[in-house]
Amino acid sequence: MSLLEIAKSGLLASQTALGITSHNVANANTAGYSRQRVRPEAFSGYGDGQGWGVLVQDISRVTDYYLTAQVWDSTSYSSSKKVTYQYLDGLDRVLGSESSSISQGINAFFGEISAASADPASIAYRQETLSSADLLAQRFNALNEYIESQSRLAGLQAEQSISEANTLIERIASYNKNIIAGGQITAGELLDQRDQAITQLAEYIGITVLEQGDGGYNVYLQSGQPLVMGDGQYNTLGVRQSLQDPAHLDFLLDNGTAQTVFKSDPGGSIGALLGYQTEVLSRASNELGRVSLILADQVNQTLSGGADMAGFSGAPDNHLFADINWLEDASRIEPVTGNAILGVDVTDMTALQDVAHYELRIVSATNYEIHAIDNAGSSSLVTSGTNLADLQTGVSFNGLNLKHHTESALGGTLQNGDVYRINFPIAGSPAASRVVEEVNSGNSQVMVVINDSKQLTISDYNLHVSGGLYTITRQTDGTSWSGAVADLDSGVSIDGFTVAVRGSTLANGDQFVLQPTRQGAGLIRMTMKDPRSLAFAAVDPAGAPPPGDNTNLEKLLALQSEQLIQGNSTLMEGFIQTVGYVGVLTAQAKVESETSISLLEKATLAKDSVSAVNLDEEAVNLIRFQQSYDANARVITVSQNLFDTLLAMF
């Protein structure tokens, strides 16, 4: 080859190298850009032993797949830990805040009771007790609302993240198709864009990436399910309301024809959000709910055993807090006509009927009738009697017991023509709302009625029917109870609550989730309207107790120091355990978040040390390639001079 052609090849190679170097400099601050290099190769000619110049073999990215994969892994881990810490930090601050602390509320409540012991008949002290009880209930409600709002926010963020992840999945699949179609001449920028899209995807979920021989990437969930195939096919992600807990979301993989639910942690921010919902918030809700249920139940039980200022004992107005299982006592009886004090309680929850309401009708000076009123307004006789005094000891019907309270003359008497509406809805009651239906093949209604609040755990439970047997499994430790499914029709008691079925007997395959304490903190309410109804005194068979009697008040005050939670902890200690649990998780999450950020920075630095543009190095390359270009240009000049000299010889 002539000297001119050799110099020309060198000139073009140097020009290409200068162009690539300039391209590197221009993209020094472009996110995800990998520096490129020209790979020259000597052209040995056609076997005549002479050099024929230089060829640019290819232009390639400078990358290390292992270091890039480390960045993807570190990105998923860091994103997960940062999101977890952000949510935990907020929850920890609220639980520890003096303005929302349950500990402060409990102290204030029992402090007012203690103050009232000096003068139990003081209306002012009694009113302060009601006010502190109301504020305590509001603290429970506020914390429960914050936990629920965190769950809703985590769900919305997960849905948004999945939408963005699906966009990235589709984009990666498109890059794959273009890269495979381009073969060996695929632009480095396209490869960078694909790597950058995978890095962004790794923020949302944990992934594994395998490079194929044709240049395509197969992208998998960290549990092994395929997301993107090298040929351009891909699956998408999704969420749906969990069948086991409507407040939570299930993670889905959608292949276009079917959706598969995955219980394993998907990693990244999405995995952190869903895990925070199901693990942290569920336990915090259950622990807070347990404390509120025990408080309301034990206070109400204690007050029911005493006498109020009028001498009433166990009357509907004697309950300070709403009933933990059913409609609040004071709302169960509505006088249409009449002024008697009536109360209604549950004697057999399996016999309860879903009716619009009942009516007690006094039809003569001695006779009464109880009618059931359906949703259409039709009336049917349930039971009747010929002695009104029966109502003073209690009349039972359809699982209920109706009692006329005559402990005090203030209670009024039953008169001919009186009508009282009896409200006792089943649907929507706390007992019914503690059950989540996964599979219910019949018209069965499962209820969870708390009968010994002091034995409650913080666990949810799975109820499953198979082979004519029921199995109830405690989720926290796997402890289970089994028996004939028909036993549930009359009620089965475990861990301080009773599981009972109304309607048809459960069928094989039916599944339910039982949540005895989940909604406790959200439902607690102070319902007493009259401070005179506080039953601070002991029951006096002779009538109203003496004004200074604080016998039952002392029992109420003793609840503060009694180990009411499974015989191991006081109410205060129960809440402190919740605060401690969240505090430990928050401190751990903070350390893990800081560590994950450091690991990501190190992984990124390691990758950038190979792939990122070094401006000092590029400056040296510019000088080197410019010198090469000038030298090759000089060779062309020499070649031209030689040619001119040759022409001058003729």
LINVEN-V879912 format. One record per backbone hydrogen bond with DSSP energy under -1.0 kcal/mol. CO is the residue of the C=O (numbers start at 1). NH is the residue of the N-H. If there is no record, write none. Layout:
CO:NH / CO:NH
This chain:
2:6 / 3:7 / 4:8 / 5:9 / 6:10 / 7:11 / 8:12 / 9:13 / 10:14 / 11:15 / 12:16 / 13:17 / 14:18 / 15:19 / 16:20 / 17:21 / 18:22 / 19:23 / 20:24 / 21:25 / 22:26 / 23:27 / 25:28 / 27:30 / 30:33 / 35:62 / 37:60 / 39:57 / 41:55 / 43:52 / 53:43 / 55:41 / 58:39 / 60:37 / 64:68 / 65:69 / 66:70 / 67:71 / 68:72 / 69:73 / 70:74 / 71:75 / 72:76 / 73:77 / 74:78 / 75:79 / 76:80 / 77:81 / 78:82 / 79:83 / 80:84 / 81:85 / 82:86 / 83:87 / 84:88 / 85:89 / 86:90 / 87:91 / 88:92 / 89:93 / 90:94 / 91:95 / 92:96 / 101:105 / 102:106 / 103:107 / 104:108 / 105:109 / 106:110 / 107:111 / 108:112 / 109:113 / 110:114 / 111:115 / 112:116 / 115:118 / 119:122 / 122:126 / 123:127 / 124:128 / 125:129 / 126:130 / 127:131 / 128:132 / 129:133 / 130:134 / 131:135 / 132:136 / 133:137 / 134:138 / 135:139 / 136:140 / 137:141 / 138:142 / 139:143 / 140:144 / 141:145 / 142:146 / 143:147 / 144:148 / 145:149 / 146:150 / 147:151 / 148:152 / 149:153 / 150:154 / 151:155 / 152:156 / 153:157 / 154:158 / 155:159 / 156:160 / 157:161 / 158:162 / 159:163 / 160:164 / 161:165 / 162:166 / 163:167 / 164:168 / 165:169 / 166:170 / 167:171 / 168:172 / 169:173 / 170:174 / 171:175 / 172:176 / 173:177 / 174:178 / 175:179 / 176:180 / 177:181 / 178:182 / 179:183 / 182:185 / 183:186 / 187:191 / 188:192 / 189:193 / 190:194 / 191:195 / 192:196 / 193:197 / 194:198 / 195:199 / 196:200 / 197:201 / 198:202 / 201:204 / 201:205 / 203:269 / 204:270 / 206:222 / 208:220 / 210:218 / 212:215 / 216:212 / 218:210 / 219:227 / 219:228 / 220:208 / 221:224 / 225:221 / 227:235 / 228:219 / 229:232 / 233:229 / 236:254 / 238:252 / 240:250 / 245:248 / 248:242 / 250:240 / 251:262 / 252:238 / 253:260 / 254:236 / 258:255 / 260:253 / 266:206 / 267:271 / 268:272 / 269:273 / 270:274 / 271:275 / 272:276 / 273:277 / 274:278 / 275:279 / 276:281 / 279:283 / 280:284 / 281:285 / 282:286 / 283:287 / 284:288 / 285:289 / 286:290 / 287:291 / 288:292 / 289:293 / 290:294 / 291:295 / 292:296 / 293:297 / 294:298 / 295:299 / 296:300 / 297:301 / 298:302 / 299:303 / 300:304 / 303:306 / 307:537 / 308:311 / 312:308 / 315:318 / 316:319 / 320:527 / 320:528 / 325:431 / 328:331 / 329:332 / 332:423 / 334:421 / 337:419 / 341:405 / 343:403 / 345:401 / 348:351 / 353:355 / 357:373 / 358:422 / 359:371 / 360:420 / 361:369 / 362:417 / 367:363 / 367:364 / 368:385 / 369:361 / 370:382 / 370:383 / 371:359 / 372:380 / 373:356 / 373:357 / 374:377 / 378:374 / 380:372 / 383:370 / 385:368 / 387:390 / 388:391 / 389:392 / 390:394 / 391:404 / 395:402 / 397:400 / 399:347 / 399:348 / 400:397 / 401:345 / 402:395 / 403:343 / 408:411 / 409:412 / 415:418 / 418:362 / 419:336 / 419:337 / 420:360 / 421:334 / 422:358 / 426:429 / 429:433 / 431:448 / 432:435 / 434:515 / 436:513 / 439:511 / 445:502 / 447:500 / 449:498 / 452:455 / 453:456 / 454:566 / 460:475 / 461:514 / 462:473 / 463:512 / 464:471 / 465:509 / 466:469 / 468:485 / 469:466 / 470:483 / 471:464 / 472:481 / 473:462 / 474:478 / 479:474 / 481:472 / 483:470 / 484:487 / 485:488 / 486:489 / 487:490 / 488:501 / 492:499 / 494:497 / 496:451 / 496:452 / 497:494 / 498:449 / 499:492 / 500:447 / 502:445 / 507:510 / 510:465 / 511:438 / 511:439 / 512:463 / 513:436 / 514:461 / 517:520 / 519:523 / 520:524 / 525:322 / 530:533 / 531:534 / 532:309 / 534:536 / 536:552 / 536:553 / 537:307 / 540:543 / 546:549 / 550:554 / 551:555 / 552:556 / 553:557 / 554:558 / 556:559 / 557:560 / 558:562 / 562:564 / 564:566 / 565:568 / 565:569 / 569:565 / 570:574 / 571:575 / 572:576 / 573:577 / 574:578 / 575:579 / 576:580 / 577:581 / 578:582 / 579:583 / 580:584 / 581:585 / 582:586 / 583:587 / 584:588 / 585:589 / 586:590 / 587:591 / 588:592 / 589:593 / 590:594 / 591:595 / 592:596 / 593:597 / 594:598 / 595:599 / 596:600 / 597:601 / 598:602 / 599:603 / 600:604 / 601:605 / 602:606 / 603:607 / 604:608 / 605:609 / 607:610 / 607:611 / 608:612 / 611:35 / 614:618 / 615:619 / 616:620 / 617:621 / 618:622 / 619:623 / 620:624 / 621:625 / 622:626 / 623:627 / 624:628 / 625:629 / 626:630 / 627:631 / 628:632 / 629:633 / 630:634 / 631:635 / 632:636 / 633:637 / 634:638 / 635:639 / 636:640 / 637:641 / 638:642 / 639:643 / 640:644 / 641:645 / 642:646 / 643:647 / 644:648 / 647:650
